[in-house]
Amino acid sequence: KNVLPKDAKIIFSARNLVVENPRKPGEIMVSEFSFDLHAGEILGLGGLVGSGRTEILRALYGDNRVLAGKLELQGSEIALKDIPAAIQSGIGYVTEDRKLEGLFFNLEIKSNSTASILDNFKKMGLLNKQKEKEVASEITESLAVKPQDIYEMISNLSGGNQQKVLIGKGLLAKPIIFMLDEPTKGVDIASKAEIYRIISDLAKQGVGIILVSSEFPELLAISHRILVFSGGTMRGEITGDIAKEQELMMMAIGRS
């Protein structure tokens, strides 16, 4: 259960990372921590709300400031100055708030799917609508989005199907590392199972996954390793094959 192959290659490393509090510039939100991420690994980030998990993902996506530390992607040091730099480096991110940050609710599936890579469909300033349509259709089919009609308004879809469109949108840039913040929040059981399948399939393809979830059973079910944070400090690391929910909870409340 949840055992990473011994020959899995390290594709991403963080050393002595310090993350800024986005609400209080200059103040530390998450103190020094380090970790490695392997190809095909699902690395869970556990902890209670306010422990710094989301801020870490946003920092790795170039949205929050990294105050100190070093990041290496596939053996080369990288500086994530902003979101375009992170995307260009091969880092993808799915926000926990699809309504406020992830999707355009006044647009259809097609436009939501391709919004982040629209420039890829342009030649000499003209939009190749056929190519855009093909890519959007590919997303709805491969991720089993219902309905399959790419001209359906995103607001008419269930929470689970909206989430799948959001995940598909992030995958279009073909990330080396894919970070998901509460990917099953507000979705039904069937959609949860499908999202787990999508994450598992990505890992099998060699993508490194970093997953934030407030549900410890979820982290235990799909993570190879779990890093637990409390009060802006990393409290410990547990491998997914031996982790127990009570142990995670004790770390999360700072009692480990």
PESUL-V590221 format. One record per residue. N is the residue number from 0. OMEGA is omega in degrees with one decimal (NA if undefined). D_CENTER is the distance of its C-alpha to the mean C-alpha in whole Angstrom. Layout:
[[N;OMEGA;D_CENTER] [N;OMEGA;D_CENTER]]
This chain:
[[0;172.3;22] [1;179.2;19] [2;-179.7;20] [3;177.3;19] [4;-175.8;22] [5;-177.9;24] [6;179.4;24] [7;-174.1;20] [8;175.3;20] [9;-180.0;18] [10;-177.6;16] [11;178.7;14] [12;173.0;16] [13;-179.6;16] [14;175.8;20] [15;-176.6;21] [16;175.2;18] [17;-175.1;19] [18;-178.6;17] [19;171.4;19] [20;-176.1;20] [21;-179.3;19] [22;-179.6;21] [23;-177.8;24] [24;179.6;24] [25;-179.7;25] [26;-179.7;25] [27;175.9;22] [28;178.9;19] [29;-177.7;18] [30;-172.3;21] [31;173.5;21] [32;-178.5;19] [33;174.1;18] [34;172.1;16] [35;175.4;16] [36;-178.7;13] [37;173.6;15] [38;178.7;15] [39;-178.9;14] [40;170.0;13] [41;-177.8;10] [42;-179.4;10] [43;172.0;10] [44;-178.1;11] [45;179.8;14] [46;179.4;16] [47;177.3;18] [48;-179.1;17] [49;-178.6;18] [50;176.7;17] [51;-175.9;15] [52;-179.0;11] [53;179.8;10] [54;177.2;12] [55;179.6;11] [56;-178.7;7] [57;177.3;10] [58;179.5;12] [59;178.3;10] [60;177.6;9] [61;-176.4;13] [62;173.2;13] [63;-178.5;15] [64;169.5;18] [65;-175.9;18] [66;179.5;21] [67;177.5;22] [68;-175.7;21] [69;178.2;20] [70;176.7;17] [71;177.4;18] [72;-177.8;16] [73;174.2;18] [74;-179.8;21] [75;179.4;21] [76;179.8;21] [77;174.9;19] [78;-176.7;19] [79;-176.1;16] [80;-178.2;18] [81;-176.8;16] [82;178.1;14] [83;178.9;16] [84;179.3;16] [85;179.9;13] [86;179.6;12] [87;179.9;16] [88;-179.8;15] [89;179.6;12] [90;178.7;9] [91;-175.6;6] [92;174.4;4] [93;-177.5;5] [94;177.8;7] [95;-175.7;9] [96;-176.2;12] [97;-176.9;13] [98;-177.1;16] [99;-172.0;17] [100;-168.8;14] [101;-171.6;12] [102;174.4;15] [103;-171.7;19] [104;176.8;21] [105;-179.2;24] [106;-178.4;23] [107;-178.8;23] [108;-176.1;20] [109;-176.7;21] [110;177.3;21] [111;-177.9;18] [112;-169.8;16] [113;-173.4;18] [114;-174.1;18] [115;-179.1;15] [116;-176.3;17] [117;-179.4;21] [118;179.5;23] [119;-177.4;22] [120;-177.8;25] [121;174.8;27] [122;-177.1;30] [123;176.2;33] [124;-178.5;31] [125;-178.3;32] [126;175.8;29] [127;-174.1;29] [128;179.7;28] [129;179.4;29] [130;178.5;26] [131;179.9;24] [132;-178.8;25] [133;-178.9;25] [134;178.9;21] [135;179.0;20] [136;179.1;22] [137;178.8;21] [138;-176.7;17] [139;180.0;19] [140;-174.9;21] [141;-179.7;19] [142;177.4;16] [143;176.6;19] [144;178.2;19] [145;0.0;22] [146;179.7;24] [147;-179.0;24] [148;-175.2;26] [149;178.8;24] [150;175.4;26] [151;177.9;25] [152;-177.6;24] [153;-178.6;21] [154;-179.4;22] [155;-177.3;24] [156;174.3;21] [157;179.5;21] [158;-179.1;17] [159;-179.7;16] [160;173.3;17] [161;-178.9;16] [162;179.2;12] [163;176.2;13] [164;179.9;14] [165;177.8;11] [166;179.5;9] [167;177.9;12] [168;179.6;12] [169;-177.2;9] [170;-177.3;10] [171;179.5;13] [172;179.3;13] [173;-176.6;13] [174;173.6;10] [175;176.3;11] [176;-179.4;8] [177;-176.3;5] [178;-178.5;2] [179;-179.6;2] [180;-179.9;5] [181;-174.0;8] [182;-179.2;8] [183;-179.7;12] [184;175.0;13] [185;176.8;16] [186;-177.8;16] [187;-175.6;19] [188;-178.5;20] [189;179.2;20] [190;176.6;17] [191;-179.0;15] [192;179.8;17] [193;178.8;16] [194;174.7;12] [195;-180.0;13] [196;-179.6;15] [197;-179.2;12] [198;-179.8;10] [199;178.8;13] [200;178.2;14] [201;178.9;12] [202;179.2;12] [203;178.6;16] [204;176.8;16] [205;177.6;15] [206;174.8;11] [207;-176.4;10] [208;169.9;7] [209;-171.9;6] [210;172.8;6] [211;175.8;8] [212;175.8;10] [213;-178.9;14] [214;-179.3;15] [215;177.1;17] [216;178.5;18] [217;178.9;15] [218;-179.3;13] [219;-176.1;17] [220;-171.2;17] [221;-176.5;14] [222;171.2;13] [223;176.2;15] [224;178.6;15] [225;172.4;15] [226;-176.5;15] [227;-179.1;17] [228;175.9;17] [229;177.7;20] [230;177.6;21] [231;179.8;19] [232;175.1;20] [233;-174.3;19] [234;-179.3;21] [235;-179.3;21] [236;179.9;19] [237;175.6;20] [238;-172.9;19] [239;-176.1;18] [240;-179.1;22] [241;-176.1;24] [242;175.5;22] [243;-174.6;23] [244;-178.1;22] [245;179.2;25] [246;178.0;24] [247;-178.4;21] [248;179.2;22] [249;176.6;25] [250;-176.4;22] [251;178.7;20] [252;174.3;24] [253;-177.7;25] [254;-179.1;28] [255;NA;27]]
